[in-house]
Amino acid sequence: MNDAPRYLLGVIAIVGSSLIAASGYAQTDFPSRPIRIVVPLAAGGGIDLTARITAQRMSQILGQQVVVENQGGGGGSVGTGFVIRAEPDGYTLLYHSVTGIVHAAVTPDLPYDCSAISSRSR
């Protein structure tokens, strides 16, 4: 006896119920307000330029305004600290270069805890 049709129906039922359950999560209102991208470096540099290009494309895709905000100072620690202290709701993003990783590794007394970066990005 061929159990393929029965197996196929079982797979369709499982996938269908998963999609119905996931559709409740897909109907969130994110983003319901403008998104802020913080560049912890001065305006006009390469990182700022790529952040602005990224923000423009994000605005088109999400249908919501995405604003680039430069917060230079302290080798990027001022802007990075601002993002770490922000509410972890997805509306404040950090756009940094690899310099931020190096800075965090060689600067012992930063005004923020570097482990907070990974815990907020999950």
N, C-alpha and C positions, 0 to 999 in steps of 0.2 A: 504494500500500500504506500502511496506517495504522500508524505507529510509536508511537502513543500508549500502548498497553498495555506495550510493551517499555520505553518511557521511564518509565512509572509504576512498573514493577517495579524498574528501576534506582534510582529515587528512594527507593522503599521499602527496598531493600537498603542503600543508603548511610545513610539515617536509622536503620534498625534496627541496623546495625553501630556507628553513633555512640552510640546509646543503650546498647548492650551495653558498649562501651568506657567510657562515662561512669559506668556503674553501679558500677564498682570505686571510683571517686572518691566516689560518693554514700554508700558504706557505711562512712564514717569514724565514729569514736566521739565526735565533737565535739558537744556539750560533755560531757566525762566527769567534770568536777568543777565546783564553783561558779565563776561568773563575777563579777568585781569591776568595778563601775563607780565610778571615782574622780571625785568632784565637788571641784574645787579651790577651793571657796568654803565659807563657814560653813553649818552646817545651818540649815534653817528658811526659807531664801529661795526665790524663785521657781524658780531653776535646780535647787535641791535637790528641790523638790516635783515638778517635771516628771521629774527623774531617777528618783525613787521610783515614779512612775506607770509610766514606761517599764520599769523593772526588774521591776515586778510583771507586766506584760504579757509581757515576755521570758521570765520564769519559766514562765508558762502555756504559751507557744508552744514553748519549748525543752525543757520538762520537767526543768529543772535550776535550782537556786537561783541567783539573781542578787542580789548584795549591793551596796548603795550605801555607799561609804566617803567621808566628807568629810575633806579635807585642806586646810583653809584656810590662808592666809598668803602674804604677798608678792604680793598682787594676783592670786593664782592660780598663781604660778610654782612654789610648793612641790609642789602636787598634779600639775601638768603635768610637772614634772621627774621626779617619781616614776613616772609612766606612761611617759615617754620612756625611762627607765632599766630598765623592766620587760622581761621576756622577751617578744618579739613573737609570742606564741602564740595571741592572740585571747582570752585569759582576763582581761586587764586593759584596760579601756576608759576613755577620757577623755570626760566629759560636761561641756562648758564652754559659756560664752556667747561672743558676739562680742567681749566684753571681752578675752578671751584673745588674740585676733588683734591687737587694738589694742595691748595691753600688749606683745606680742612686737615690734610694729613700732616702738614708741617707747622701749623699754628696751634699751640697748645691751649691758649686761652681765648677761644672764640666766644662771642656772646650767645651762643646757642649750642645745643647738643646735636652733633652730626647724626647720631642714631635716629633722631626724629625724622630725618629726611626719608629713610627707607620705610619707616613705619607709616608715614602719611601717604606714601605712593602706592600702597596696596589696595 
